[in-house]
């Protein structure tokens, strides 16, 4: 199960992108790196996968911050 689970740090960073750009438009600087609609789409996929995994694994749900 953990082999196919997104990395905790990736999920937390992806959540920051989604929070900074709720509608997926525009450009934001996060940790000195430019994030745009393309990275928003990738972040959305990571967070959606993490939510699915979190439904089955309470420990990961807590680590992901859900």
PDB file of N, CA, C and O in Angstrom:
ATOM      1  N   UNK A   1       0.832  -1.191   0.000  1.00  0.00           N
ATOM      2  CA  UNK A   1       0.000   0.000   0.000  1.00  0.00           C
ATOM      3  C   UNK A   1       0.875   1.254   0.000  1.00  0.00           C
ATOM      4  O   UNK A   1       0.598   2.192  -0.747  1.00  0.00           O
ATOM      5  N   UNK A   2       1.892   1.287   0.796  1.00  0.00           N
ATOM      6  CA  UNK A   2       2.725   2.485   0.881  1.00  0.00           C
ATOM      7  C   UNK A   2       3.572   2.687  -0.372  1.00  0.00           C
ATOM      8  O   UNK A   2       3.997   3.806  -0.660  1.00  0.00           O
ATOM      9  N   UNK A   3       3.815   1.619  -1.111  1.00  0.00           N
ATOM     10  CA  UNK A   3       4.603   1.751  -2.340  1.00  0.00           C
ATOM     11  C   UNK A   3       3.883   2.656  -3.334  1.00  0.00           C
ATOM     12  O   UNK A   3       4.521   3.429  -4.048  1.00  0.00           O
ATOM     13  N   UNK A   4       2.564   2.560  -3.380  1.00  0.00           N
ATOM     14  CA  UNK A   4       1.780   3.328  -4.341  1.00  0.00           C
ATOM     15  C   UNK A   4       1.233   4.628  -3.762  1.00  0.00           C
ATOM     16  O   UNK A   4       0.521   5.363  -4.448  1.00  0.00           O
ATOM     17  N   UNK A   5       1.556   4.910  -2.527  1.00  0.00           N
ATOM     18  CA  UNK A   5       1.071   6.124  -1.875  1.00  0.00           C
ATOM     19  C   UNK A   5       1.986   7.298  -2.191  1.00  0.00           C
ATOM     20  O   UNK A   5       3.205   7.139  -2.236  1.00  0.00           O
ATOM     21  N   UNK A   6       1.409   8.473  -2.408  1.00  0.00           N
ATOM     22  CA  UNK A   6       2.248   9.658  -2.630  1.00  0.00           C
ATOM     23  C   UNK A   6       3.085   9.970  -1.389  1.00  0.00           C
ATOM     24  O   UNK A   6       2.655   9.727  -0.262  1.00  0.00           O
ATOM     25  N   UNK A   7       4.260  10.500  -1.605  1.00  0.00           N
ATOM     26  CA  UNK A   7       5.149  10.911  -0.528  1.00  0.00           C
ATOM     27  C   UNK A   7       4.473  11.996   0.315  1.00  0.00           C
ATOM     28  O   UNK A   7       3.811  12.885  -0.220  1.00  0.00           O
ATOM     29  N   UNK A   8       4.643  11.916   1.607  1.00  0.00           N
ATOM     30  CA  UNK A   8       3.995  12.861   2.520  1.00  0.00           C
ATOM     31  C   UNK A   8       4.394  14.299   2.204  1.00  0.00           C
ATOM     32  O   UNK A   8       3.535  15.179   2.150  1.00  0.00           O
ATOM     33  N   UNK A   9       5.681  14.545   1.995  1.00  0.00           N
ATOM     34  CA  UNK A   9       6.140  15.907   1.698  1.00  0.00           C
ATOM     35  C   UNK A   9       5.570  16.412   0.370  1.00  0.00           C
ATOM     36  O   UNK A   9       5.252  17.594   0.237  1.00  0.00           O
ATOM     37  N   UNK A  10       5.442  15.510  -0.615  1.00  0.00           N
ATOM     38  CA  UNK A  10       4.836  15.901  -1.902  1.00  0.00           C
ATOM     39  C   UNK A  10       3.394  16.332  -1.706  1.00  0.00           C
ATOM     40  O   UNK A  10       2.950  17.329  -2.275  1.00  0.00           O
ATOM     41  N   UNK A  11       2.669  15.577  -0.901  1.00  0.00           N
ATOM     42  CA  UNK A  11       1.256  15.892  -0.661  1.00  0.00           C
ATOM     43  C   UNK A  11       1.122  17.228   0.061  1.00  0.00           C
ATOM     44  O   UNK A  11       0.282  18.052  -0.302  1.00  0.00           O
ATOM     45  N   UNK A  12       1.939  17.440   1.073  1.00  0.00           N
ATOM     46  CA  UNK A  12       1.865  18.700   1.816  1.00  0.00           C
ATOM     47  C   UNK A  12       2.197  19.890   0.920  1.00  0.00           C
ATOM     48  O   UNK A  12       1.564  20.941   1.026  1.00  0.00           O
ATOM     49  N   UNK A  13       3.185  19.733   0.040  1.00  0.00           N
ATOM     50  CA  UNK A  13       3.533  20.811  -0.884  1.00  0.00           C
ATOM     51  C   UNK A  13       2.412  21.018  -1.906  1.00  0.00           C
ATOM     52  O   UNK A  13       2.068  22.155  -2.232  1.00  0.00           O
ATOM     53  N   UNK A  14       1.846  19.923  -2.407  1.00  0.00           N
ATOM     54  CA  UNK A  14       0.746  20.024  -3.370  1.00  0.00           C
ATOM     55  C   UNK A  14      -0.450  20.737  -2.743  1.00  0.00           C
ATOM     56  O   UNK A  14      -1.113  21.537  -3.404  1.00  0.00           O
ATOM     57  N   UNK A  15      -0.723  20.453  -1.480  1.00  0.00           N
ATOM     58  CA  UNK A  15      -1.816  21.140  -0.791  1.00  0.00           C
ATOM     59  C   UNK A  15      -1.551  22.635  -0.699  1.00  0.00           C
ATOM     60  O   UNK A  15      -2.478  23.437  -0.818  1.00  0.00           O
ATOM     61  N   UNK A  16      -0.300  23.015  -0.490  1.00  0.00           N
ATOM     62  CA  UNK A  16       0.051  24.444  -0.434  1.00  0.00           C
ATOM     63  C   UNK A  16      -0.210  25.117  -1.779  1.00  0.00           C
ATOM     64  O   UNK A  16      -0.675  26.256  -1.826  1.00  0.00           O
ATOM     65  N   UNK A  17       0.085  24.420  -2.864  1.00  0.00           N
ATOM     66  CA  UNK A  17      -0.172  24.969  -4.199  1.00  0.00           C
ATOM     67  C   UNK A  17      -1.671  25.181  -4.389  1.00  0.00           C
ATOM     68  O   UNK A  17      -2.098  26.240  -4.850  1.00  0.00           O
ATOM     69  N   UNK A  18      -2.469  24.176  -4.036  1.00  0.00           N
ATOM     70  CA  UNK A  18      -3.921  24.287  -4.206  1.00  0.00           C
ATOM     71  C   UNK A  18      -4.505  25.387  -3.325  1.00  0.00           C
ATOM     72  O   UNK A  18      -5.448  26.068  -3.728  1.00  0.00           O
ATOM     73  N   UNK A  19      -3.959  25.562  -2.139  1.00  0.00           N
ATOM     74  CA  UNK A  19      -4.440  26.630  -1.256  1.00  0.00           C
ATOM     75  C   UNK A  19      -4.072  28.009  -1.795  1.00  0.00           C
ATOM     76  O   UNK A  19      -4.846  28.957  -1.666  1.00  0.00           O
ATOM     77  N   UNK A  20      -2.897  28.119  -2.395  1.00  0.00           N
ATOM     78  CA  UNK A  20      -2.442  29.410  -2.925  1.00  0.00           C
ATOM     79  C   UNK A  20      -3.171  29.781  -4.212  1.00  0.00           C
ATOM     80  O   UNK A  20      -3.336  30.962  -4.518  1.00  0.00           O
ATOM     81  N   UNK A  21      -3.606  28.774  -4.964  1.00  0.00           N
ATOM     82  CA  UNK A  21      -4.271  29.002  -6.254  1.00  0.00           C
ATOM     83  C   UNK A  21      -5.571  28.193  -6.289  1.00  0.00           C
ATOM     84  O   UNK A  21      -5.644  27.200  -7.012  1.00  0.00           O
ATOM     85  N   UNK A  22      -6.587  28.586  -5.536  1.00  0.00           N
ATOM     86  CA  UNK A  22      -7.802  27.772  -5.412  1.00  0.00           C
ATOM     87  C   UNK A  22      -8.478  27.419  -6.738  1.00  0.00           C
ATOM     88  O   UNK A  22      -9.009  26.318  -6.888  1.00  0.00           O
ATOM     89  N   UNK A  23      -8.462  28.341  -7.694  1.00  0.00           N
ATOM     90  CA  UNK A  23      -9.142  28.074  -8.962  1.00  0.00           C
ATOM     91  C   UNK A  23      -8.189  27.589 -10.050  1.00  0.00           C
ATOM     92  O   UNK A  23      -8.613  27.346 -11.179  1.00  0.00           O
ATOM     93  N   UNK A  24      -6.915  27.448  -9.722  1.00  0.00           N
ATOM     94  CA  UNK A  24      -5.945  26.921 -10.680  1.00  0.00           C
ATOM     95  C   UNK A  24      -5.449  27.915 -11.705  1.00  0.00           C
ATOM     96  O   UNK A  24      -4.789  27.534 -12.672  1.00  0.00           O
ATOM     97  N   UNK A  25      -5.757  29.179 -11.509  1.00  0.00           N
ATOM     98  CA  UNK A  25      -5.289  30.168 -12.483  1.00  0.00           C
ATOM     99  C   UNK A  25      -4.278  31.101 -11.828  1.00  0.00           C
ATOM    100  O   UNK A  25      -4.219  31.232 -10.606  1.00  0.00           O
ATOM    101  N   UNK A  26      -3.496  31.737 -12.669  1.00  0.00           N
ATOM    102  CA  UNK A  26      -2.503  32.673 -12.168  1.00  0.00           C
ATOM    103  C   UNK A  26      -1.163  32.007 -11.933  1.00  0.00           C
ATOM    104  O   UNK A  26      -0.933  30.861 -12.320  1.00  0.00           O
ATOM    105  N   UNK A  27      -0.291  32.757 -11.289  1.00  0.00           N
ATOM    106  CA  UNK A  27       1.058  32.287 -10.979  1.00  0.00           C
ATOM    107  C   UNK A  27       1.365  32.675  -9.540  1.00  0.00           C
ATOM    108  O   UNK A  27       1.060  33.791  -9.118  1.00  0.00           O
ATOM    109  N   UNK A  28       1.958  31.772  -8.797  1.00  0.00           N
ATOM    110  CA  UNK A  28       2.340  32.027  -7.405  1.00  0.00           C
ATOM    111  C   UNK A  28       3.786  31.603  -7.196  1.00  0.00           C
ATOM    112  O   UNK A  28       4.274  30.678  -7.845  1.00  0.00           O
ATOM    113  N   UNK A  29       4.458  32.287  -6.289  1.00  0.00           N
ATOM    114  CA  UNK A  29       5.793  31.881  -5.864  1.00  0.00           C
ATOM    115  C   UNK A  29       5.648  31.155  -4.529  1.00  0.00           C
ATOM    116  O   UNK A  29       5.152  31.723  -3.556  1.00  0.00           O
ATOM    117  N   UNK A  30       6.078  29.912  -4.491  1.00  0.00           N
ATOM    118  CA  UNK A  30       6.026  29.122  -3.268  1.00  0.00           C
ATOM    119  C   UNK A  30       7.419  28.554  -3.037  1.00  0.00           C
ATOM    120  O   UNK A  30       7.953  27.835  -3.882  1.00  0.00           O
ATOM    121  N   UNK A  31       7.992  28.874  -1.912  1.00  0.00           N
ATOM    122  CA  UNK A  31       9.361  28.460  -1.581  1.00  0.00           C
ATOM    123  C   UNK A  31      10.347  28.867  -2.666  1.00  0.00           C
ATOM    124  O   UNK A  31      11.285  28.130  -2.970  1.00  0.00           O
ATOM    125  N   UNK A  32      10.133  30.037  -3.245  1.00  0.00           N
ATOM    126  CA  UNK A  32      11.049  30.561  -4.251  1.00  0.00           C
ATOM    127  C   UNK A  32      10.919  29.936  -5.624  1.00  0.00           C
ATOM    128  O   UNK A  32      11.755  30.175  -6.495  1.00  0.00           O
ATOM    129  N   UNK A  33       9.882  29.138  -5.830  1.00  0.00           N
ATOM    130  CA  UNK A  33       9.673  28.502  -7.132  1.00  0.00           C
ATOM    131  C   UNK A  33       8.333  28.933  -7.696  1.00  0.00           C
ATOM    132  O   UNK A  33       7.335  29.008  -6.978  1.00  0.00           O
ATOM    133  N   UNK A  34       8.323  29.215  -8.993  1.00  0.00           N
ATOM    134  CA  UNK A  34       7.097  29.642  -9.640  1.00  0.00           C
ATOM    135  C   UNK A  34       6.170  28.441  -9.852  1.00  0.00           C
ATOM    136  O   UNK A  34       6.582  27.393 -10.349  1.00  0.00           O
ATOM    137  N   UNK A  35       4.924  28.625  -9.465  1.00  0.00           N
ATOM    138  CA  UNK A  35       3.904  27.597  -9.656  1.00  0.00           C
ATOM    139  C   UNK A  35       2.836  28.183 -10.573  1.00  0.00           C
ATOM    140  O   UNK A  35       2.374  29.305 -10.367  1.00  0.00           O
ATOM    141  N   UNK A  36       2.451  27.412 -11.586  1.00  0.00           N
ATOM    142  CA  UNK A  36       1.451  27.899 -12.537  1.00  0.00           C
ATOM    143  C   UNK A  36       0.351  26.862 -12.704  1.00  0.00           C
ATOM    144  O   UNK A  36       0.255  25.920 -11.918  1.00  0.00           O
ATOM    145  N   UNK A  37      -0.485  27.035 -13.734  1.00  0.00           N
ATOM    146  CA  UNK A  37      -1.612  26.129 -13.914  1.00  0.00           C
ATOM    147  C   UNK A  37      -1.169  24.693 -14.172  1.00  0.00           C
ATOM    148  O   UNK A  37      -1.871  23.759 -13.787  1.00  0.00           O
ATOM    149  N   UNK A  38      -0.029  24.498 -14.809  1.00  0.00           N
ATOM    150  CA  UNK A  38       0.460  23.141 -15.068  1.00  0.00           C
ATOM    151  C   UNK A  38       0.837  22.441 -13.759  1.00  0.00           C
ATOM    152  O   UNK A  38       0.500  21.273 -13.560  1.00  0.00           O
ATOM    153  N   UNK A  39       1.526  23.143 -12.878  1.00  0.00           N
ATOM    154  CA  UNK A  39       1.875  22.523 -11.598  1.00  0.00           C
ATOM    155  C   UNK A  39       0.642  22.385 -10.712  1.00  0.00           C
ATOM    156  O   UNK A  39       0.574  21.482  -9.878  1.00  0.00           O
ATOM    157  N   UNK A  40      -0.335  23.277 -10.886  1.00  0.00           N
ATOM    158  CA  UNK A  40      -1.597  23.155 -10.146  1.00  0.00           C
ATOM    159  C   UNK A  40      -2.292  21.848 -10.515  1.00  0.00           C
ATOM    160  O   UNK A  40      -2.805  21.145  -9.644  1.00  0.00           O
ATOM    161  N   UNK A  41      -2.309  21.524 -11.814  1.00  0.00           N
ATOM    162  CA  UNK A  41      -2.944  20.274 -12.266  1.00  0.00           C
ATOM    163  C   UNK A  41      -2.238  19.062 -11.669  1.00  0.00           C
ATOM    164  O   UNK A  41      -2.896  18.118 -11.231  1.00  0.00           O
ATOM    165  N   UNK A  42      -0.918  19.078 -11.647  1.00  0.00           N
ATOM    166  CA  UNK A  42      -0.159  17.980 -11.044  1.00  0.00           C
ATOM    167  C   UNK A  42      -0.446  17.888  -9.548  1.00  0.00           C
ATOM    168  O   UNK A  42      -0.602  16.793  -9.008  1.00  0.00           O
ATOM    169  N   UNK A  43      -0.514  19.030  -8.888  1.00  0.00           N
ATOM    170  CA  UNK A  43      -0.804  19.054  -7.456  1.00  0.00           C
ATOM    171  C   UNK A  43      -2.189  18.485  -7.182  1.00  0.00           C
ATOM    172  O   UNK A  43      -2.383  17.760  -6.206  1.00  0.00           O
ATOM    173  N   UNK A  44      -3.142  18.808  -8.033  1.00  0.00           N
ATOM    174  CA  UNK A  44      -4.515  18.305  -7.873  1.00  0.00           C
ATOM    175  C   UNK A  44      -4.543  16.785  -7.959  1.00  0.00           C
ATOM    176  O   UNK A  44      -5.224  16.131  -7.169  1.00  0.00           O
ATOM    177  N   UNK A  45      -3.809  16.220  -8.911  1.00  0.00           N
ATOM    178  CA  UNK A  45      -3.743  14.764  -9.062  1.00  0.00           C
ATOM    179  C   UNK A  45      -3.133  14.132  -7.809  1.00  0.00           C
ATOM    180  O   UNK A  45      -3.638  13.126  -7.310  1.00  0.00           O
ATOM    181  N   UNK A  46      -2.058  14.716  -7.306  1.00  0.00           N
ATOM    182  CA  UNK A  46      -1.388  14.182  -6.112  1.00  0.00           C
ATOM    183  C   UNK A  46      -2.324  14.219  -4.909  1.00  0.00           C
ATOM    184  O   UNK A  46      -2.428  13.238  -4.173  1.00  0.00           O
ATOM    185  N   UNK A  47      -3.000  15.337  -4.708  1.00  0.00           N
ATOM    186  CA  UNK A  47      -3.901  15.469  -3.558  1.00  0.00           C
ATOM    187  C   UNK A  47      -5.100  14.534  -3.703  1.00  0.00           C
ATOM    188  O   UNK A  47      -5.525  13.926  -2.720  1.00  0.00           O
ATOM    189  N   UNK A  48      -5.647  14.410  -4.902  1.00  0.00           N
ATOM    190  CA  UNK A  48      -6.775  13.496  -5.106  1.00  0.00           C
ATOM    191  C   UNK A  48      -6.372  12.050  -4.812  1.00  0.00           C
ATOM    192  O   UNK A  48      -7.129  11.310  -4.183  1.00  0.00           O
ATOM    193  N   UNK A  49      -5.180  11.645  -5.265  1.00  0.00           N
ATOM    194  CA  UNK A  49      -4.690  10.297  -4.974  1.00  0.00           C
ATOM    195  C   UNK A  49      -4.474  10.122  -3.476  1.00  0.00           C
ATOM    196  O   UNK A  49      -4.823   9.084  -2.914  1.00  0.00           O
ATOM    197  N   UNK A  50      -3.910  11.120  -2.838  1.00  0.00           N
ATOM    198  CA  UNK A  50      -3.679  11.053  -1.394  1.00  0.00           C
ATOM    199  C   UNK A  50      -4.996  10.913  -0.635  1.00  0.00           C
ATOM    200  O   UNK A  50      -5.059  10.200   0.367  1.00  0.00           O
ATOM    201  N   UNK A  51      -6.034  11.578  -1.098  1.00  0.00           N
ATOM    202  CA  UNK A  51      -7.346  11.460  -0.444  1.00  0.00           C
ATOM    203  C   UNK A  51      -7.887  10.042  -0.557  1.00  0.00           C
ATOM    204  O   UNK A  51      -8.471   9.519   0.392  1.00  0.00           O
ATOM    205  N   UNK A  52      -7.693   9.418  -1.721  1.00  0.00           N
ATOM    206  CA  UNK A  52      -8.139   8.032  -1.896  1.00  0.00           C
ATOM    207  C   UNK A  52      -7.375   7.093  -0.967  1.00  0.00           C
ATOM    208  O   UNK A  52      -7.971   6.226  -0.328  1.00  0.00           O
ATOM    209  N   UNK A  53      -6.070   7.263  -0.894  1.00  0.00           N
ATOM    210  CA  UNK A  53      -5.244   6.433  -0.017  1.00  0.00           C
ATOM    211  C   UNK A  53      -5.619   6.677   1.443  1.00  0.00           C
ATOM    212  O   UNK A  53      -5.679   5.738   2.237  1.00  0.00           O
ATOM    213  N   UNK A  54      -5.868   7.925   1.792  1.00  0.00           N
ATOM    214  CA  UNK A  54      -6.188   8.288   3.171  1.00  0.00           C
ATOM    215  C   UNK A  54      -7.478   7.632   3.654  1.00  0.00           C
ATOM    216  O   UNK A  54      -7.637   7.379   4.848  1.00  0.00           O
ATOM    217  N   UNK A  55      -8.395   7.357   2.736  1.00  0.00           N
ATOM    218  CA  UNK A  55      -9.639   6.691   3.116  1.00  0.00           C
ATOM    219  C   UNK A  55      -9.375   5.285   3.644  1.00  0.00           C
ATOM    220  O   UNK A  55     -10.138   4.773   4.463  1.00  0.00           O
ATOM    221  N   UNK A  56      -8.302   4.664   3.179  1.00  0.00           N
ATOM    222  CA  UNK A  56      -7.981   3.288   3.568  1.00  0.00           C
ATOM    223  C   UNK A  56      -6.935   3.204   4.677  1.00  0.00           C
ATOM    224  O   UNK A  56      -6.811   2.170   5.333  1.00  0.00           O
ATOM    225  N   UNK A  57      -6.187   4.280   4.891  1.00  0.00           N
ATOM    226  CA  UNK A  57      -5.073   4.250   5.842  1.00  0.00           C
ATOM    227  C   UNK A  57      -5.134   5.468   6.764  1.00  0.00           C
ATOM    228  O   UNK A  57      -4.706   6.556   6.381  1.00  0.00           O
ATOM    229  N   UNK A  58      -5.662   5.291   7.974  1.00  0.00           N
ATOM    230  CA  UNK A  58      -5.799   6.420   8.896  1.00  0.00           C
ATOM    231  C   UNK A  58      -4.465   7.077   9.264  1.00  0.00           C
ATOM    232  O   UNK A  58      -4.414   8.285   9.495  1.00  0.00           O
ATOM    233  N   UNK A  59      -3.394   6.294   9.319  1.00  0.00           N
ATOM    234  CA  UNK A  59      -2.087   6.872   9.647  1.00  0.00           C
ATOM    235  C   UNK A  59      -1.635   7.839   8.562  1.00  0.00           C
ATOM    236  O   UNK A  59      -1.144   8.927   8.860  1.00  0.00           O
ATOM    237  N   UNK A  60      -1.801   7.442   7.302  1.00  0.00           N
ATOM    238  CA  UNK A  60      -1.439   8.340   6.203  1.00  0.00           C
ATOM    239  C   UNK A  60      -2.383   9.533   6.149  1.00  0.00           C
ATOM    240  O   UNK A  60      -1.957  10.645   5.836  1.00  0.00           O
ATOM    241  N   UNK A  61      -3.652   9.315   6.449  1.00  0.00           N
ATOM    242  CA  UNK A  61      -4.611  10.425   6.466  1.00  0.00           C
ATOM    243  C   UNK A  61      -4.144  11.502   7.438  1.00  0.00           C
ATOM    244  O   UNK A  61      -4.209  12.693   7.137  1.00  0.00           O
ATOM    245  N   UNK A  62      -3.678  11.076   8.594  1.00  0.00           N
ATOM    246  CA  UNK A  62      -3.187  12.035   9.589  1.00  0.00           C
ATOM    247  C   UNK A  62      -1.909  12.705   9.094  1.00  0.00           C
ATOM    248  O   UNK A  62      -1.744  13.916   9.242  1.00  0.00           O
ATOM    249  N   UNK A  63      -1.010  11.924   8.511  1.00  0.00           N
ATOM    250  CA  UNK A  63       0.253  12.481   8.016  1.00  0.00           C
ATOM    251  C   UNK A  63       0.012  13.473   6.882  1.00  0.00           C
ATOM    252  O   UNK A  63       0.712  14.480   6.776  1.00  0.00           O
ATOM    253  N   UNK A  64      -0.979  13.188   6.035  1.00  0.00           N
ATOM    254  CA  UNK A  64      -1.313  14.072   4.920  1.00  0.00           C
ATOM    255  C   UNK A  64      -2.059  15.318   5.382  1.00  0.00           C
ATOM    256  O   UNK A  64      -2.154  16.298   4.642  1.00  0.00           O
ATOM    257  N   UNK A  65      -2.579  15.284   6.589  1.00  0.00           N
ATOM    258  CA  UNK A  65      -3.303  16.437   7.118  1.00  0.00           C
ATOM    259  C   UNK A  65      -4.765  16.475   6.713  1.00  0.00           C
ATOM    260  O   UNK A  65      -5.362  17.546   6.606  1.00  0.00           O
ATOM    261  N   UNK A  66      -5.344  15.290   6.486  1.00  0.00           N
ATOM    262  CA  UNK A  66      -6.775  15.230   6.134  1.00  0.00           C
ATOM    263  C   UNK A  66      -7.595  14.904   7.359  1.00  0.00           C
ATOM    264  O   UNK A  66      -8.819  14.809   7.274  1.00  0.00           O
TER     265      UNK A  66
END
